[in-house]
Amino acid sequence: MIKLAGKNSPLHGLSADETQAYDGGLYSIADPSQGETYAAILHRSGSNEVSVEADAPTPLEIQHWSMHSFGAMFAEVRVNVVTLETRVSRFLGSFDCGRILNPKTAASQFRGGIIMGLGLALMEETQWDERKGRIMNPSLAEYHVPVHMDVPQIEVMWTDIPDPHAPMGARGIGEIGITGTGAAIANAIYNACGKRVRDLPITLDKLM
């Protein structure tokens, strides 16, 4: 933008390190009155837009240390002895994601991942027509996902120990709630009825 501004701009002679962007324009750090808006710069140059692409460098901490988050998942599952219907009655997730900056959104992210993992474990499965490659359950009428009655009491906790090598001590949560949920439910089903299933989802036919 400084190059585009040209010699007639108040920004002329300033480097990128000497300017700051705010209020829709570029201005001198030393003298905030010295500068102009992006609209003025584009108008003078006769341009309608400026497009720039760049790749951010890898954070220094990632180049030196592993920045992974961790979790431990625990499930209580009940299997009906007659119908073999499986219900998850309780679930606990314990996580180490460094410092938690926003407990409310973090808890929501953890619980959301666990619910997705519950769907992975018990019901979500794409059915393919192997002859034509067509998806046979393309809507939510046939592709089953967890709904309110499928979701048990979910408790989440975290260590909240700041990572000394990360900015603000925080690491990413992402979808870590999914990781391990399927395995915890599969193990709980095995403990409940003695049937070991390693192919998800664990549907009724696999427990017969």
PyRosetta script that sets phi, psi and omega in degrees:
from pyrosetta import init, pose_from_sequence

init()
pose = pose_from_sequence("MIKLAGKNSPLHGLSADETQAYDGGLYSIADPSQGETYAAILHRSGSNEVSVEADAPTPLEIQHWSMHSFGAMFAEVRVNVVTLETRVSRFLGSFDCGRILNPKTAASQFRGGIIMGLGLALMEETQWDERKGRIMNPSLAEYHVPVHMDVPQIEVMWTDIPDPHAPMGARGIGEIGITGTGAAIANAIYNACGKRVRDLPITLDKLM")
pose.set_psi(1, -34.5)
pose.set_omega(1, 178.2)
pose.set_phi(2, -66.0)
pose.set_psi(2, -42.8)
pose.set_omega(2, 177.2)
pose.set_phi(3, -63.7)
pose.set_psi(3, -38.1)
pose.set_omega(3, -179.1)
pose.set_phi(4, -69.5)
pose.set_psi(4, -28.7)
pose.set_omega(4, -178.1)
pose.set_phi(5, -64.0)
pose.set_psi(5, -37.8)
pose.set_omega(5, 176.8)
pose.set_phi(6, 83.4)
pose.set_psi(6, -175.4)
pose.set_omega(6, -174.4)
pose.set_phi(7, -75.6)
pose.set_psi(7, -20.5)
pose.set_omega(7, -178.0)
pose.set_phi(8, -87.3)
pose.set_psi(8, 3.3)
pose.set_omega(8, -177.3)
pose.set_phi(9, -91.6)
pose.set_psi(9, 146.3)
pose.set_omega(9, 172.6)
pose.set_phi(10, -58.1)
pose.set_psi(10, -17.1)
pose.set_omega(10, 179.4)
pose.set_phi(11, -83.4)
pose.set_psi(11, -7.6)
pose.set_omega(11, -176.1)
pose.set_phi(12, -59.1)
pose.set_psi(12, 131.6)
pose.set_omega(12, 179.9)
pose.set_phi(13, 94.3)
pose.set_psi(13, -11.0)
pose.set_omega(13, 179.3)
pose.set_phi(14, -92.5)
pose.set_psi(14, 146.2)
pose.set_omega(14, 175.0)
pose.set_phi(15, -94.4)
pose.set_psi(15, 170.6)
pose.set_omega(15, -179.6)
pose.set_phi(16, -62.1)
pose.set_psi(16, -35.3)
pose.set_omega(16, -179.3)
pose.set_phi(17, -70.8)
pose.set_psi(17, -16.4)
pose.set_omega(17, -178.4)
pose.set_phi(18, -96.5)
pose.set_psi(18, 2.7)
pose.set_omega(18, -178.6)
pose.set_phi(19, -120.6)
pose.set_psi(19, 161.4)
pose.set_omega(19, 176.0)
pose.set_phi(20, -137.5)
pose.set_psi(20, 149.0)
pose.set_omega(20, -178.2)
pose.set_phi(21, -102.5)
pose.set_psi(21, 123.7)
pose.set_omega(21, 173.2)
pose.set_phi(22, -166.2)
pose.set_psi(22, 161.0)
pose.set_omega(22, 176.8)
pose.set_phi(23, 53.0)
pose.set_psi(23, 38.7)
pose.set_omega(23, 174.4)
pose.set_phi(24, 73.3)
pose.set_psi(24, 26.1)
pose.set_omega(24, 179.8)
pose.set_phi(25, -166.8)
pose.set_psi(25, -173.2)
pose.set_omega(25, 176.9)
pose.set_phi(26, -112.8)
pose.set_psi(26, 137.4)
pose.set_omega(26, -177.3)
pose.set_phi(27, -142.1)
pose.set_psi(27, 153.1)
pose.set_omega(27, 179.5)
pose.set_phi(28, -68.3)
pose.set_psi(28, 138.4)
pose.set_omega(28, 177.0)
pose.set_phi(29, -69.3)
pose.set_psi(29, -40.1)
pose.set_omega(29, -178.7)
pose.set_phi(30, -70.4)
pose.set_psi(30, -37.3)
pose.set_omega(30, -177.9)
pose.set_phi(31, -134.7)
pose.set_psi(31, 93.8)
pose.set_omega(31, -176.4)
pose.set_phi(32, -58.6)
pose.set_psi(32, -19.0)
pose.set_omega(32, 178.2)
pose.set_phi(33, -76.3)
pose.set_psi(33, -14.1)
pose.set_omega(33, 179.5)
pose.set_phi(34, -91.6)
pose.set_psi(34, 107.4)
pose.set_omega(34, -179.6)
pose.set_phi(35, 161.6)
pose.set_psi(35, -175.7)
pose.set_omega(35, 178.6)
pose.set_phi(36, -159.5)
pose.set_psi(36, 168.2)
pose.set_omega(36, -176.9)
pose.set_phi(37, -79.4)
pose.set_psi(37, 160.8)
pose.set_omega(37, 175.8)
pose.set_phi(38, -61.9)
pose.set_psi(38, -37.3)
pose.set_omega(38, -179.8)
pose.set_phi(39, -61.1)
pose.set_psi(39, -40.1)
pose.set_omega(39, 179.6)
pose.set_phi(40, -67.7)
pose.set_psi(40, -39.4)
pose.set_omega(40, 179.1)
pose.set_phi(41, -64.2)
pose.set_psi(41, -45.6)
pose.set_omega(41, 179.6)
pose.set_phi(42, -65.7)
pose.set_psi(42, -39.0)
pose.set_omega(42, -179.7)
pose.set_phi(43, -63.2)
pose.set_psi(43, -43.6)
pose.set_omega(43, -179.2)
pose.set_phi(44, -66.0)
pose.set_psi(44, -36.1)
pose.set_omega(44, -177.5)
pose.set_phi(45, -81.9)
pose.set_psi(45, -9.6)
pose.set_omega(45, -179.3)
pose.set_phi(46, 77.1)
pose.set_psi(46, 18.2)
pose.set_omega(46, -178.8)
pose.set_phi(47, -102.4)
pose.set_psi(47, 149.1)
pose.set_omega(47, 175.9)
pose.set_phi(48, -93.4)
pose.set_psi(48, -24.8)
pose.set_omega(48, -177.6)
pose.set_phi(49, -158.3)
pose.set_psi(49, 162.9)
pose.set_omega(49, 174.3)
pose.set_phi(50, -130.9)
pose.set_psi(50, 128.7)
pose.set_omega(50, -179.3)
pose.set_phi(51, -123.8)
pose.set_psi(51, 128.1)
pose.set_omega(51, -178.6)
pose.set_phi(52, -136.3)
pose.set_psi(52, 136.0)
pose.set_omega(52, 175.0)
pose.set_phi(53, -120.3)
pose.set_psi(53, 139.5)
pose.set_omega(53, 179.8)
pose.set_phi(54, -152.0)
pose.set_psi(54, 153.9)
pose.set_omega(54, 176.8)
pose.set_phi(55, -108.7)
pose.set_psi(55, 124.6)
pose.set_omega(55, 178.6)
pose.set_phi(56, -71.6)
pose.set_psi(56, 141.6)
pose.set_omega(56, 178.0)
pose.set_phi(57, -68.3)
pose.set_psi(57, 155.8)
pose.set_omega(57, 176.3)
pose.set_phi(58, -63.6)
pose.set_psi(58, 130.6)
pose.set_omega(58, 178.4)
pose.set_phi(59, -53.3)
pose.set_psi(59, 141.8)
pose.set_omega(59, -176.1)
pose.set_phi(60, -59.9)
pose.set_psi(60, -36.1)
pose.set_omega(60, -177.4)
pose.set_phi(61, -65.7)
pose.set_psi(61, -33.4)
pose.set_omega(61, 179.4)
pose.set_phi(62, -70.5)
pose.set_psi(62, -27.9)
pose.set_omega(62, 179.2)
pose.set_phi(63, -72.0)
pose.set_psi(63, -18.0)
pose.set_omega(63, -174.5)
pose.set_phi(64, -114.6)
pose.set_psi(64, -29.9)
pose.set_omega(64, -173.8)
pose.set_phi(65, -133.8)
pose.set_psi(65, 156.0)
pose.set_omega(65, 171.8)
pose.set_phi(66, -74.5)
pose.set_psi(66, 131.1)
pose.set_omega(66, -175.3)
pose.set_phi(67, -113.5)
pose.set_psi(67, 31.3)
pose.set_omega(67, -176.4)
pose.set_phi(68, -79.2)
pose.set_psi(68, 150.4)
pose.set_omega(68, 170.7)
pose.set_phi(69, -97.7)
pose.set_psi(69, 163.5)
pose.set_omega(69, -174.4)
pose.set_phi(70, -136.5)
pose.set_psi(70, 155.4)
pose.set_omega(70, 178.3)
pose.set_phi(71, -151.3)
pose.set_psi(71, 154.3)
pose.set_omega(71, 174.2)
pose.set_phi(72, -126.9)
pose.set_psi(72, 130.5)
pose.set_omega(72, -172.0)
pose.set_phi(73, -117.3)
pose.set_psi(73, 139.7)
pose.set_omega(73, -178.2)
pose.set_phi(74, -135.6)
pose.set_psi(74, 130.3)
pose.set_omega(74, -176.7)
pose.set_phi(75, -128.3)
pose.set_psi(75, 142.6)
pose.set_omega(75, 168.9)
pose.set_phi(76, -111.3)
pose.set_psi(76, 122.2)
pose.set_omega(76, -173.5)
pose.set_phi(77, -125.7)
pose.set_psi(77, 143.8)
pose.set_omega(77, 176.4)
pose.set_phi(78, -121.9)
pose.set_psi(78, 131.0)
pose.set_omega(78, 179.3)
pose.set_phi(79, -117.0)
pose.set_psi(79, 122.3)
pose.set_omega(79, 179.2)
pose.set_phi(80, -67.5)
pose.set_psi(80, 128.0)
pose.set_omega(80, -175.1)
pose.set_phi(81, -70.4)
pose.set_psi(81, -20.6)
pose.set_omega(81, -178.4)
pose.set_phi(82, -95.1)
pose.set_psi(82, -52.8)
pose.set_omega(82, -174.9)
pose.set_phi(83, -92.8)
pose.set_psi(83, -15.0)
pose.set_omega(83, -175.5)
pose.set_phi(84, 64.9)
pose.set_psi(84, 15.1)
pose.set_omega(84, 175.5)
pose.set_phi(85, -65.0)
pose.set_psi(85, 134.0)
pose.set_omega(85, -176.4)
pose.set_phi(86, -107.0)
pose.set_psi(86, 131.1)
pose.set_omega(86, 176.3)
pose.set_phi(87, -129.5)
pose.set_psi(87, 131.0)
pose.set_omega(87, 173.5)
pose.set_phi(88, -87.9)
pose.set_psi(88, 117.1)
pose.set_omega(88, -174.6)
pose.set_phi(89, -95.1)
pose.set_psi(89, -28.0)
pose.set_omega(89, 177.0)
pose.set_phi(90, -148.5)
pose.set_psi(90, 150.6)
pose.set_omega(90, 176.6)
pose.set_phi(91, -147.5)
pose.set_psi(91, 140.1)
pose.set_omega(91, 178.2)
pose.set_phi(92, -130.8)
pose.set_psi(92, 131.7)
pose.set_omega(92, 173.6)
pose.set_phi(93, -122.5)
pose.set_psi(93, 129.6)
pose.set_omega(93, 178.1)
pose.set_phi(94, -119.0)
pose.set_psi(94, 130.3)
pose.set_omega(94, -168.8)
pose.set_phi(95, -132.0)
pose.set_psi(95, 150.0)
pose.set_omega(95, 171.6)
pose.set_phi(96, -123.0)
pose.set_psi(96, 101.3)
pose.set_omega(96, -179.1)
pose.set_phi(97, -125.1)
pose.set_psi(97, 29.9)
pose.set_omega(97, -177.2)
pose.set_phi(98, 73.8)
pose.set_psi(98, -153.7)
pose.set_omega(98, 178.4)
pose.set_phi(99, -73.3)
pose.set_psi(99, 131.6)
pose.set_omega(99, 176.9)
pose.set_phi(100, -89.1)
pose.set_psi(100, 116.4)
pose.set_omega(100, -174.9)
pose.set_phi(101, -81.4)
pose.set_psi(101, -33.7)
pose.set_omega(101, -180.0)
pose.set_phi(102, -135.4)
pose.set_psi(102, 98.3)
pose.set_omega(102, -175.3)
pose.set_phi(103, -58.4)
pose.set_psi(103, -36.6)
pose.set_omega(103, -176.6)
pose.set_phi(104, -67.4)
pose.set_psi(104, -49.1)
pose.set_omega(104, -179.7)
pose.set_phi(105, -71.2)
pose.set_psi(105, -32.2)
pose.set_omega(105, 177.8)
pose.set_phi(106, -64.7)
pose.set_psi(106, -45.3)
pose.set_omega(106, 179.0)
pose.set_phi(107, -62.2)
pose.set_psi(107, -39.3)
pose.set_omega(107, 178.0)
pose.set_phi(108, -64.3)
pose.set_psi(108, -40.2)
pose.set_omega(108, 179.4)
pose.set_phi(109, -66.5)
pose.set_psi(109, -42.2)
pose.set_omega(109, 177.8)
pose.set_phi(110, -61.5)
pose.set_psi(110, -48.8)
pose.set_omega(110, -177.9)
pose.set_phi(111, -64.5)
pose.set_psi(111, -41.4)
pose.set_omega(111, 178.5)
pose.set_phi(112, -60.3)
pose.set_psi(112, -41.2)
pose.set_omega(112, 177.4)
pose.set_phi(113, -64.8)
pose.set_psi(113, -39.4)
pose.set_omega(113, 179.3)
pose.set_phi(114, -64.7)
pose.set_psi(114, -39.9)
pose.set_omega(114, 178.1)
pose.set_phi(115, -64.8)
pose.set_psi(115, -39.6)
pose.set_omega(115, 175.8)
pose.set_phi(116, -64.0)
pose.set_psi(116, -38.7)
pose.set_omega(116, 177.2)
pose.set_phi(117, -66.2)
pose.set_psi(117, -32.4)
pose.set_omega(117, 176.3)
pose.set_phi(118, -65.1)
pose.set_psi(118, -41.6)
pose.set_omega(118, 175.9)
pose.set_phi(119, -63.3)
pose.set_psi(119, -41.1)
pose.set_omega(119, 176.4)
pose.set_phi(120, -58.4)
pose.set_psi(120, -41.0)
pose.set_omega(120, -173.8)
pose.set_phi(121, -75.6)
pose.set_psi(121, -36.4)
pose.set_omega(121, -167.2)
pose.set_phi(122, -118.5)
pose.set_psi(122, -20.3)
pose.set_omega(122, -170.9)
pose.set_phi(123, -146.1)
pose.set_psi(123, -30.0)
pose.set_omega(123, -172.3)
pose.set_phi(124, -77.3)
pose.set_psi(124, 121.2)
pose.set_omega(124, -179.4)
pose.set_phi(125, -158.7)
pose.set_psi(125, 126.2)
pose.set_omega(125, 175.6)
pose.set_phi(126, -85.3)
pose.set_psi(126, 125.1)
pose.set_omega(126, 179.5)
pose.set_phi(127, -96.4)
pose.set_psi(127, 123.0)
pose.set_omega(127, -176.8)
pose.set_phi(128, -106.8)
pose.set_psi(128, 141.9)
pose.set_omega(128, 166.7)
pose.set_phi(129, -84.9)
pose.set_psi(129, 105.3)
pose.set_omega(129, -173.6)
pose.set_phi(130, -67.7)
pose.set_psi(130, -16.7)
pose.set_omega(130, 179.0)
pose.set_phi(131, -78.0)
pose.set_psi(131, -41.4)
pose.set_omega(131, -174.1)
pose.set_phi(132, -119.4)
pose.set_psi(132, -1.0)
pose.set_omega(132, 178.5)
pose.set_phi(133, 71.7)
pose.set_psi(133, 19.7)
pose.set_omega(133, -177.7)
pose.set_phi(134, -87.1)
pose.set_psi(134, 141.7)
pose.set_omega(134, 174.5)
pose.set_phi(135, -79.5)
pose.set_psi(135, 123.3)
pose.set_omega(135, -174.4)
pose.set_phi(136, -89.7)
pose.set_psi(136, -14.0)
pose.set_omega(136, 176.3)
pose.set_phi(137, -127.0)
pose.set_psi(137, 70.3)
pose.set_omega(137, -171.0)
pose.set_phi(138, -83.5)
pose.set_psi(138, -2.3)
pose.set_omega(138, -177.8)
pose.set_phi(139, -126.0)
pose.set_psi(139, 169.6)
pose.set_omega(139, -178.9)
pose.set_phi(140, -72.7)
pose.set_psi(140, -5.0)
pose.set_omega(140, 172.8)
pose.set_phi(141, -73.5)
pose.set_psi(141, -31.9)
pose.set_omega(141, -178.6)
pose.set_phi(142, -110.3)
pose.set_psi(142, -30.1)
pose.set_omega(142, 177.8)
pose.set_phi(143, -90.3)
pose.set_psi(143, 110.0)
pose.set_omega(143, -171.1)
pose.set_phi(144, -88.6)
pose.set_psi(144, 132.4)
pose.set_omega(144, 174.7)
pose.set_phi(145, -125.4)
pose.set_psi(145, 158.1)
pose.set_omega(145, -179.1)
pose.set_phi(146, -62.3)
pose.set_psi(146, 133.7)
pose.set_omega(146, 173.2)
pose.set_phi(147, -114.9)
pose.set_psi(147, -175.3)
pose.set_omega(147, -169.8)
pose.set_phi(148, -54.7)
pose.set_psi(148, -44.0)
pose.set_omega(148, -176.2)
pose.set_phi(149, -73.5)
pose.set_psi(149, -14.0)
pose.set_omega(149, 178.7)
pose.set_phi(150, -86.8)
pose.set_psi(150, -17.5)
pose.set_omega(150, -171.8)
pose.set_phi(151, -93.3)
pose.set_psi(151, 122.7)
pose.set_omega(151, -178.4)
pose.set_phi(152, -83.7)
pose.set_psi(152, -174.5)
pose.set_omega(152, 170.3)
pose.set_phi(153, -67.2)
pose.set_psi(153, 121.9)
pose.set_omega(153, -177.4)
pose.set_phi(154, -115.2)
pose.set_psi(154, 124.8)
pose.set_omega(154, 177.0)
pose.set_phi(155, -114.8)
pose.set_psi(155, 135.4)
pose.set_omega(155, 178.5)
pose.set_phi(156, -127.4)
pose.set_psi(156, 147.5)
pose.set_omega(156, 176.5)
pose.set_phi(157, -146.2)
pose.set_psi(157, 161.5)
pose.set_omega(157, 179.6)
pose.set_phi(158, -148.5)
pose.set_psi(158, 158.5)
pose.set_omega(158, -176.6)
pose.set_phi(159, -75.1)
pose.set_psi(159, -32.8)
pose.set_omega(159, -178.0)
pose.set_phi(160, 56.0)
pose.set_psi(160, 39.0)
pose.set_omega(160, 176.5)
pose.set_phi(161, -97.8)
pose.set_psi(161, 116.1)
pose.set_omega(161, -177.2)
pose.set_phi(162, -60.4)
pose.set_psi(162, 138.2)
pose.set_omega(162, 174.6)
pose.set_phi(163, -80.1)
pose.set_psi(163, 119.3)
pose.set_omega(163, -176.0)
pose.set_phi(164, -67.3)
pose.set_psi(164, -13.9)
pose.set_omega(164, -176.6)
pose.set_phi(165, -105.1)
pose.set_psi(165, 3.6)
pose.set_omega(165, -176.4)
pose.set_phi(166, -113.0)
pose.set_psi(166, 148.5)
pose.set_omega(166, 174.4)
pose.set_phi(167, -57.8)
pose.set_psi(167, 129.2)
pose.set_omega(167, -178.7)
pose.set_phi(168, 63.3)
pose.set_psi(168, 6.0)
pose.set_omega(168, 179.1)
pose.set_phi(169, 77.0)
pose.set_psi(169, 9.0)
pose.set_omega(169, -174.5)
pose.set_phi(170, -101.5)
pose.set_psi(170, 149.4)
pose.set_omega(170, 170.7)
pose.set_phi(171, -124.1)
pose.set_psi(171, 170.0)
pose.set_omega(171, -176.8)
pose.set_phi(172, -76.0)
pose.set_psi(172, 145.0)
pose.set_omega(172, 173.0)
pose.set_phi(173, -92.8)
pose.set_psi(173, -47.9)
pose.set_omega(173, 179.1)
pose.set_phi(174, 54.2)
pose.set_psi(174, -130.6)
pose.set_omega(174, 179.9)
pose.set_phi(175, -109.7)
pose.set_psi(175, 35.1)
pose.set_omega(175, -176.1)
pose.set_phi(176, -63.4)
pose.set_psi(176, -19.6)
pose.set_omega(176, 177.4)
pose.set_phi(177, -64.3)
pose.set_psi(177, -26.3)
pose.set_omega(177, 178.5)
pose.set_phi(178, -72.8)
pose.set_psi(178, -38.5)
pose.set_omega(178, -173.3)
pose.set_phi(179, -63.4)
pose.set_psi(179, 121.3)
pose.set_omega(179, 178.0)
pose.set_phi(180, 92.1)
pose.set_psi(180, -15.5)
pose.set_omega(180, -178.2)
pose.set_phi(181, -65.6)
pose.set_psi(181, -46.2)
pose.set_omega(181, 178.6)
pose.set_phi(182, -60.1)
pose.set_psi(182, -42.3)
pose.set_omega(182, 179.5)
pose.set_phi(183, -65.7)
pose.set_psi(183, -40.3)
pose.set_omega(183, 179.9)
pose.set_phi(184, -63.8)
pose.set_psi(184, -41.2)
pose.set_omega(184, 179.7)
pose.set_phi(185, -69.2)
pose.set_psi(185, -41.1)
pose.set_omega(185, 178.8)
pose.set_phi(186, -62.1)
pose.set_psi(186, -42.0)
pose.set_omega(186, 178.2)
pose.set_phi(187, -65.5)
pose.set_psi(187, -38.7)
pose.set_omega(187, 179.9)
pose.set_phi(188, -66.7)
pose.set_psi(188, -37.7)
pose.set_omega(188, 176.4)
pose.set_phi(189, -63.0)
pose.set_psi(189, -41.4)
pose.set_omega(189, 177.9)
pose.set_phi(190, -61.6)
pose.set_psi(190, -42.5)
pose.set_omega(190, 179.1)
pose.set_phi(191, -66.7)
pose.set_psi(191, -29.3)
pose.set_omega(191, -176.9)
pose.set_phi(192, -79.0)
pose.set_psi(192, -41.8)
pose.set_omega(192, -172.8)
pose.set_phi(193, -129.2)
pose.set_psi(193, -2.2)
pose.set_omega(193, 176.8)
pose.set_phi(194, 80.9)
pose.set_psi(194, 8.5)
pose.set_omega(194, -179.0)
pose.set_phi(195, -101.8)
pose.set_psi(195, 119.3)
pose.set_omega(195, 179.7)
pose.set_phi(196, -95.4)
pose.set_psi(196, 117.3)
pose.set_omega(196, 179.9)
pose.set_phi(197, -120.4)
pose.set_psi(197, 126.9)
pose.set_omega(197, -178.7)
pose.set_phi(198, -114.7)
pose.set_psi(198, 3.3)
pose.set_omega(198, -179.5)
pose.set_phi(199, -113.7)
pose.set_psi(199, 109.8)
pose.set_omega(199, -177.2)
pose.set_phi(200, -87.3)
pose.set_psi(200, 150.4)
pose.set_omega(200, 0.1)
pose.set_phi(201, -79.9)
pose.set_psi(201, 157.3)
pose.set_omega(201, -179.8)
pose.set_phi(202, -87.2)
pose.set_psi(202, 91.7)
pose.set_omega(202, -178.3)
pose.set_phi(203, -95.2)
pose.set_psi(203, 172.4)
pose.set_omega(203, -174.3)
pose.set_phi(204, -57.1)
pose.set_psi(204, -40.7)
pose.set_omega(204, -176.0)
pose.set_phi(205, -63.0)
pose.set_psi(205, -27.6)
pose.set_omega(205, -178.9)
pose.set_phi(206, -79.9)
pose.set_psi(206, -12.9)
pose.set_omega(206, 179.2)
pose.set_phi(207, -98.6)
pose.set_psi(207, -4.1)
pose.set_omega(207, -179.5)
pose.set_phi(208, -72.9)
pose.dump_pdb("model.pdb")
